[in-house]
């Protein structure tokens, strides 16, 4: 413990601190101005010695976005009921996870910044038991409210419709969930999974892994990059990420799938070779857009999804 403390002290002293002002300067260089919705995938440690930690990062991101969205995934809630077992399930599965709650901590590999955002007063969280999102700002409730068990990545569709941006803060495209939304529209097969809730076990759908997603970078037309501290920050339009994903898969149906033996990507690959791909319409987004038109035209109808709710994180 003493050795670890000394190591961390030396590491911080050696690395020049990164301030909130430094981060805001970088966000401005990327073209962010606080008027656009932003979905962020992040690594706090990538910045090095960040003054103020995750809180300073969140303050900067909130200043430079109209609505701030982050994944708040809880992979540990997945369960593996034998009565629903599919052939594409892993041969060895983990023990059943705890039921999802509005305050369930995010999975460790999602990062400290989304967890800190979840703990802040005023943040909202969608109630997907494995693939929830957390959001704050002008349109947080609207973005999160479209998510369903059948369509976990529906919030990405709303962000695309709002001309939102995706920011990769110290991570690469392997963390870019907008690619998964593009895969959904391109018609890539999804995998049936089950997750634990306080009301019981529910069925949802899960994508392939993201280990090969960096191959998309050369296809992005709006990508901008800046370096802050030790971190590389990249920003692109969500619509650009989605369109590039659809093009890649249309030309090569197995694009962006990894080649690791035993990965669920191999199950997706087998399904594609057997059944092909069948592009999808986002019916949930079309419904949402219709509701928005009614509201904008002065109707008193309220945007509601009675089977789904958005919860305050605290």
N, C-alpha and C positions, 0 to 999 in steps of 0.2 A: 504493500500500500504506500509506504514512504517513497519507494523507488518510483512508483507511478506518479506520485505528486510532484517529485523533483523533475521527472521527465516532462510532464505537462507544463510546469513552470518555465523550464528552459525553452520548450517549444514555443510558448506564447511570447517569451522575451525575444526569441530569435526572429519570429515572424512579425513584420510591421502590422499593427492593427488596421482593420478595415472598419471604417465608420459608416453610419447610416447615410451620411452625405456622400461618401464614396459610392455606395450602392445606388443611391438616387441619381448620381451623375451618370453612372453606367446605364441605368434604365432610360434616362433621357436620351443618351446616345443611340439606344436601340429604337427610338421613336415613340416610346410610351409617353402619354400625356395626361393620364387620369380619366380619359373620356371613353375608354374601351374596356369591355369585359376581358378578364385575363384568367386563364387556367395555368397554374404553376406546378411544376414538378421540381423538387429541390433537394439539395444536400447541404446542411448547415456547415458540416466539417470541411466541405470543399472550399469555402471562403477563407479558411485559415483562422486567424485571430479576429473574430468578428466582435466588435465592441457592442455590448448590449445583447448579444446572442440572438436567439430566434425572435425575440420581441422587436428588436431594431429592424430585422428583415421584414417582419410583418408590417410595421409602420411604413416602411418604404414602399412595399408592394401595394398597400392600401391607398397611398397617395397617388400612385401611378396606375390605378385601375378604377373603373366605375363599379365593377363587381369582381370580387376575388374568389376564385374557386380552386380547390385542391382535392386530390384523392384522399380519402380517409379509410382506406381498405382495411378489412379485418379478416385476413385469410384463415385465421385460426378458428373461425366459427364454422368452417366446413365440416360436414359429417358424411359418413359413408354407410347408409342403411343397407343391409344385405338384401332386403326385399326389393330394392330398386337398383341393384348393382347392374352396371352396364359393362360391356366388353372393353370399352376404352378407359375404364378406371385403372389406376396404378395397381400393380400386383400387391404391393405393400402400402397400406394407407396408415395415416396417423390416427391417434385416438380422437374420438369425437370432441369438438371444441365446445366452449361455453356458449350460452345463448347471447345473441347480439342485444345490446342496449344502446340508447342514445349517447351514453357516455363511455362506451367501450373504447379502450385505447386503440390507436391505429397500430397496424403491424409494424414491427421495428424497421423493416427495410423501406417503409414509406417515408420515414424521416421525422426529425424533431420539429420542424417548422409546421407541418400540418397538425401535429399533436398540440403544439402551443396554440395554434389557431382554434382548435377544437375546444380548448380550455378557456377561451376568452369569452366574456360576456357579449351577447348579441350575435354570436356565430350560429348558423343553422346547419343542420346535418340531415341528409336524406336517410331513409330508414332501410336501405338495402342491407341485408345481414352480412354480406361479404364484400360488396363493392360500393360502399357509400361514398358520397362526396360531402365536403364541408365548404360553406360559402358565407360571404358577408358582402354588404354593399347594396347598391340600388336594386338590383334584380335577382338577389340571392334566392328568394323563395320561388320565383318564377323558373329559374334555371333548375333547381333541385326537384321541383314538383312534378316534372315529367318522367322521372325515373320509375321503372317498374321492374318486377322480378324477371319478366321476359325480355326486357330491354335495358340492361344495366347501364349502357353508355348513352342513353337518350339525352342526358344533359349536354353532351358534346354537340349534339345536333342543334340544340338551342343556341349554344355559343357560336356555332357556325352561322346560323341564321342571323345572329346579332353582329356578325363580322368581328368576332372575338379573336384574341391572340393566345397562342400557347408560348409559355416561357419555360425554358429548361435552365435551371439555376444550379450549375455545378454537376448536372447529370446529362446523359446523352439520350438519344431517341429510344433507347431500351426502356425508358421511363415514360414515354410519350403515349398516353392513353388515347389521344385523338387518332392514332393509327388504328387502334382497335375499332373505333367507330367507322373508319373507312373500310376496314375489313368486313364489318357487318353489312354496309351498303353494297360492297362488292359481291356479296353472296357467299362469303366463306362459311363453311359449316361451324356450328357452335357445339359445345359439349355440355351435356346435362350434368348439373351438380346440385348438391343439397346443402342447406345451411341451417344452423340452429337459431331459432328465435324464441322469445319468451312465450309465444303462443304455440310453439311446436316446430317441427322440421318442415321446411318449405323447399320447393324446387326452384332453381334458377338456371341461368345459362352462363357458360364460362368460355373465354376465348382460348386460342393457342397462346404459347409463351411469346415473349417479346425479345428474346436473345438476339434475333437477326434484324431488328428494326433499324439499326444504324445504316443499313443499305438504302434507306429512303432519303438520306441527307442530300445526295447529289441531284435528286429530283425536285427539290423544293425551290421555288422561284422567289419567295419572299424572305428567305432566311437571312437574318442579320446576327452578327456575333461581336461580343466585346468581352474583355478580360477584366475581372475585378478581384483584387487580392490573388488568391490561388485558383479562382474559379473561372470557368468559361461559361458565359451566359449566351444563350441563343433564343431568338424569338422568331416566330413565323405566324402567318394567319392560319387559324384553324381550318379554314376552307382550303388553303393550299395543301396542308397535311392530308386532309381527307381526299382531295382530288388526286394527289400524287399516289396515295395508297390504292385508290380505285384503278388508276391507269396501270400501275405495276401489276396488279392482280389480273386485270383484264388481259394483259399481254402475256403474263406468266402466272397461271393460277396458283403455283406453289411459291411465289415470291414472298419474302419476309418470313418464311418458316425456317426454323433452325434445323440442324442435322444431327442433334444429339440423340443417340439411341435411348429409348425409354421415355423421351419427352412426349408430352401430349401433342406436340406438333406433328409427330409421326401418325397419331390417330387422325388428325385433320388431313394430313397428306393422303392417307389411305381413303378417307371419305371423298376427297376431291377426285382421286383417280377412279373411284367407283361411280360416283354420281355427278361429277362436275361441279361447277359453281353456278349459282342462280341469283343474280343481283336482286336486291331488296329495295322496296320503298320504305321510308321511315313513316309509317302510318301515325305513330305517336306524335311526331313532329308536325305532320300535316294537320292533325287534330288541334295541336297547340296553336299553330298559325291561324287556323280558322277561328279559334276562341279569341285570339288577339285582335283579329279584324272586327269581330263583333264588339269587343270592348272599345276599340278605337272609334267605331261608328256611333258610340254613345249608348250601347245597350247596358242594362243594369245587370246582365248575367255575370256571375262571378266565376273566375277560374278556379275550379275545384277538381280534385281527383279523390273521390270518397274512399277508394281502396288503398290509397297511399298517403302518407303524411310526411311532413317535414318537421323535425323536432329541434328545439333549442338544445345546444350542446351541454347546457348546464341546467 
